[in-house]
Amino acid sequence: MVDYFSWQRMDSALIQIFPCLWVTVKVVFISDFAGILLGLLISEVRMKKTPVLYQFVTVFISFMRGTPLIVQLMLSYYFVPRLLLIFGINAVRWQKLVFAYIAYGLNQAAFVGEMFRSSIEAIPPGQIEAARSLGFKGLQTYRYVIIPQMVRIVLPAFGNDFVGLFQGTSLVYLLGIMDVLGRAKAVGTYSGHYIEPYLIALVIYVIISLLLNFAFSRVEKSLEKWR
C-alpha cells in the first residue's frame, strides 16, 4: 500500500516549518512599516500635485499596481544591485531578505499611499480649515485632525491589504529565502513527501490570516466607539 499521508510526518514537518514563520513576520512588518512611511509622502505629493514629483509618483504607482509582485521581487533582486553599483555601493553580499524588504516595501507604498490619499480627501475640508484658524500648524493639523480620522476611514482597506501582504510574502522562497513556504518545499524535497509540509504551510497561513482579520475587526469596532 502506498504511504501517501502520515501523521508522524505532519508532526515532523510542523517542527521544521513553524520556526520559519518568524522570517515571514519580519518581511511583513518591516515592509509594511516602510510602505506606511513612503505612502504618507506619496499621498502628500499626490494631493499637493508637486511639480516633477507628482509625475514621478504617478508613474511609480502605475508601475507597482500594474505589474505582478513576482516581477517586482525579481527586479529588486537582480536590478537593484546593478543600480547601486552606479553610485559605488556594492550590494552583492547583502542578505536576500533586504531585497525582499525593498520589493514589498515599495509595493506597499504604492497601494497604501493611494489609500491614505483617498482617506484624507474624504475628510470634510471645513475641519482642516477650522484647525488652521485655531492656529494649528501643518504637523499639528495632521496629528490632531487628519490622522485620527484617516485611520478610522482607511482601517478596513488597510486590514485587507495587510492580510494580503502576509499571504503575498510566500513568494520570497523564489529568492531562496527559508520562509514558511520555502521550508515546506525544502522538507518535501528532502523527504520525498510533499503533502504533509504543504498542508502545514496551508494551516499556518489560514490560521494567521484569520487571526489578523479578527484583530483588525476588533480594532475597527473599538474605533467606532470613539466617534
C-alpha positions as CSV (number, residue, x, y, z in Angstrom):
1,M,0.0,0.0,0.0
2,V,1.3,3.4,-1.0
3,D,2.1,5.6,2.0
4,Y,0.5,8.9,0.8
5,F,0.0,10.5,4.3
6,S,1.4,10.2,7.8
7,W,0.6,12.0,11.0
8,Q,4.2,11.4,12.1
9,R,5.4,13.3,9.0
10,M,2.9,16.0,9.8
11,D,4.5,16.4,13.3
12,S,8.0,16.4,11.8
13,A,7.0,19.0,9.2
14,L,5.4,21.3,11.8
15,I,8.6,21.2,13.9
16,Q,10.7,22.2,10.9
17,I,8.4,24.7,9.3
18,F,6.9,26.7,12.2
19,P,10.2,28.4,13.3
20,C,10.4,29.9,9.7
21,L,7.2,31.9,10.4
22,W,9.5,34.4,12.1
23,V,11.0,35.2,8.7
24,T,7.6,35.8,7.2
25,V,6.6,38.0,10.1
26,K,9.8,40.1,9.6
27,V,9.1,40.6,5.9
28,V,5.5,41.7,6.6
29,F,6.2,44.2,9.4
30,I,9.4,45.8,8.0
31,S,7.9,46.1,4.5
32,D,4.6,47.5,5.8
33,F,6.4,50.0,8.1
34,A,8.4,51.2,5.1
35,G,5.3,51.3,3.0
36,I,3.4,53.4,5.5
37,L,6.2,56.0,5.7
38,L,6.6,56.2,2.0
39,G,2.8,56.0,1.5
40,L,2.4,59.2,3.6
41,L,4.9,61.0,1.4
42,I,3.3,59.7,-1.8
43,S,-0.2,60.8,-0.6
44,E,1.1,64.3,0.2
45,V,2.7,64.6,-3.2
46,R,-0.4,63.4,-5.0
47,M,-2.7,65.8,-3.1
48,K,-0.5,68.8,-3.5
49,K,0.5,67.9,-7.1
50,T,4.1,68.9,-6.5
51,P,5.7,69.5,-9.9
52,V,8.0,66.7,-11.2
53,L,7.5,64.6,-8.1
54,Y,3.8,64.3,-8.9
55,Q,4.6,62.9,-12.4
56,F,7.2,60.6,-11.0
57,V,4.9,59.3,-8.3
58,T,2.1,58.8,-10.7
59,V,4.3,56.6,-13.0
60,F,5.6,54.8,-9.9
61,I,2.1,53.9,-8.7
62,S,1.0,52.8,-12.2
63,F,4.1,50.5,-12.4
64,M,3.7,49.0,-8.9
65,R,0.0,48.4,-9.3
66,G,0.1,47.3,-12.9
67,T,2.9,44.6,-12.7
68,P,2.9,41.2,-10.9
69,L,4.5,41.2,-7.5
70,I,6.8,38.4,-8.6
71,V,8.2,40.6,-11.3
72,Q,8.9,43.4,-8.8
73,L,10.6,40.9,-6.5
74,M,12.9,39.7,-9.3
75,L,13.7,43.2,-10.4
76,S,14.6,44.1,-6.8
77,Y,16.9,41.1,-6.5
78,Y,18.6,41.4,-9.9
79,F,18.4,45.0,-10.9
80,V,18.8,47.0,-7.6
81,P,22.4,45.7,-7.0
82,R,23.4,46.8,-10.5
83,L,21.7,50.2,-10.0
84,L,23.5,50.7,-6.7
85,L,26.9,49.9,-8.3
86,I,26.5,53.1,-10.3
87,F,26.6,55.0,-7.0
88,G,29.6,53.0,-5.8
89,I,27.5,50.7,-3.5
90,N,28.3,47.0,-3.6
91,A,25.2,45.1,-2.7
92,V,26.4,41.7,-3.9
93,R,26.9,40.4,-0.3
94,W,23.6,41.8,1.0
95,Q,21.2,39.3,2.5
96,K,18.4,38.2,0.2
97,L,15.9,39.4,2.8
98,V,17.0,43.0,2.1
99,F,15.8,42.8,-1.5
100,A,12.5,41.3,-0.3
101,Y,12.1,44.3,2.0
102,I,12.7,46.6,-0.9
103,A,10.3,44.9,-3.2
104,Y,7.5,44.6,-0.7
105,G,8.1,48.0,0.9
106,L,7.8,49.8,-2.5
107,N,4.8,47.7,-3.4
108,Q,3.1,48.6,-0.2
109,A,4.0,52.3,-0.6
110,A,2.1,52.4,-3.9
111,F,-1.1,50.8,-2.5
112,V,-1.0,52.3,0.9
113,G,-0.3,55.8,-0.5
114,E,-3.4,55.7,-2.6
115,M,-5.4,54.5,0.4
116,F,-4.1,57.4,2.5
117,R,-4.8,59.9,-0.2
118,S,-8.5,58.8,-0.7
119,S,-9.0,58.7,3.1
120,I,-7.6,62.2,3.6
121,E,-9.7,63.6,0.8
122,A,-12.8,62.1,2.4
123,I,-12.3,64.3,5.5
124,P,-14.5,67.4,5.3
125,P,-12.3,70.4,4.2
126,G,-14.0,72.5,6.8
127,Q,-12.3,70.6,9.7
128,I,-8.9,71.3,8.3
129,E,-9.7,75.0,7.8
130,A,-11.1,75.2,11.4
131,A,-7.8,73.7,12.7
132,R,-5.8,76.3,10.8
133,S,-8.0,79.1,12.1
134,L,-7.2,77.9,15.6
135,G,-3.5,78.3,14.9
136,F,-2.6,74.7,14.2
137,K,0.5,74.3,12.0
138,G,0.9,71.7,9.3
139,L,2.2,68.9,11.5
140,Q,-0.3,69.7,14.3
141,T,-3.2,69.6,11.9
142,Y,-2.0,66.1,10.7
143,R,-1.5,64.8,14.2
144,Y,-4.8,66.1,15.9
145,V,-7.2,66.3,13.0
146,I,-6.2,64.4,9.9
147,I,-4.5,61.2,11.1
148,P,-7.2,60.2,13.7
149,Q,-10.0,60.5,11.2
150,M,-7.8,59.0,8.4
151,V,-7.1,55.9,10.5
152,R,-10.9,55.2,11.0
153,I,-11.6,55.6,7.3
154,V,-8.6,53.6,6.0
155,L,-8.6,50.8,8.5
156,P,-10.9,48.3,6.7
157,A,-9.0,48.6,3.4
158,F,-5.6,48.6,5.2
159,G,-6.6,45.5,7.1
160,N,-7.4,43.6,3.9
161,D,-4.2,44.8,2.4
162,F,-2.1,43.7,5.4
163,V,-3.6,40.2,5.2
164,G,-2.9,40.2,1.5
165,L,0.7,41.2,2.2
166,F,1.1,38.4,4.7
167,Q,-0.1,35.9,2.1
168,G,1.9,37.5,-0.7
169,T,5.2,37.1,1.1
170,S,5.1,33.4,0.3
171,L,6.8,34.4,-3.0
172,V,10.1,35.2,-1.2
173,Y,11.0,31.5,-1.3
174,L,11.8,32.1,-5.0
175,L,14.9,34.0,-3.9
176,G,16.0,31.1,-1.8
177,I,14.7,32.6,1.5
178,M,13.6,30.0,4.0
179,D,10.2,31.3,5.0
180,V,7.2,29.1,5.7
181,L,6.6,28.1,2.1
182,G,10.4,27.8,1.3
183,R,10.9,25.5,4.3
184,A,7.8,23.4,3.3
185,K,9.3,23.0,-0.2
186,A,12.7,22.0,1.3
187,V,11.1,19.5,3.7
188,G,9.1,18.0,0.9
189,T,12.2,17.7,-1.4
190,Y,14.3,16.1,1.3
191,S,11.6,13.6,2.5
192,G,10.1,12.9,-0.9
193,H,6.6,13.6,0.6
194,Y,5.1,16.9,-0.2
195,I,1.5,16.6,1.1
196,E,2.4,17.0,4.8
197,P,4.7,20.0,4.6
198,Y,2.4,21.9,2.2
199,L,-0.6,21.1,4.5
200,I,1.3,22.5,7.4
201,A,2.1,25.7,5.4
202,L,-1.6,25.9,4.4
203,V,-2.8,25.6,8.0
204,I,-0.3,28.3,9.2
205,Y,-1.4,30.8,6.5
206,V,-5.1,30.2,7.2
207,I,-4.8,30.5,11.0
208,I,-2.6,33.6,10.9
209,S,-4.9,35.2,8.2
210,L,-8.0,34.5,10.4
211,L,-6.2,35.9,13.5
212,L,-5.2,39.1,11.6
213,N,-8.8,39.6,10.2
214,F,-10.1,39.1,13.8
215,A,-7.6,41.6,15.2
216,F,-8.4,44.3,12.6
217,S,-12.1,43.7,13.1
218,R,-11.7,44.3,16.9
219,V,-9.7,47.4,16.4
220,E,-12.3,48.7,13.9
221,K,-15.1,48.2,16.4
222,S,-13.1,49.9,19.1
223,L,-12.6,52.9,17.0
224,E,-16.3,53.1,16.2
225,K,-17.0,53.7,19.9
226,W,-14.8,56.8,19.9
227,R,-16.8,58.5,17.1
